[in-house]
């Protein structure tokens, strides 16, 4: 039987620092305001994933590129 060591695999670890999260919140607010003023539902729907990424502190683009701007130190 093949076992996977889940301790070595950290797919959804924090990979955004405080500044990145603040930028995500600013983008989220900007998209919400622009979408609301122009009545464009597709722009307002972009707010949802930006909000989720900001709240969780995890960005899929950072994960794919292997970037980590989080101040959290990983023990290795």
Secondary structure, DSSP 8 states (H G I E B T S, - for coil): -----TTS--TTS----HHHHHHHHHHHHHHHHHHHHHT-HHHHHHHHHHHHHHHHT--HHHHHHT----S-----
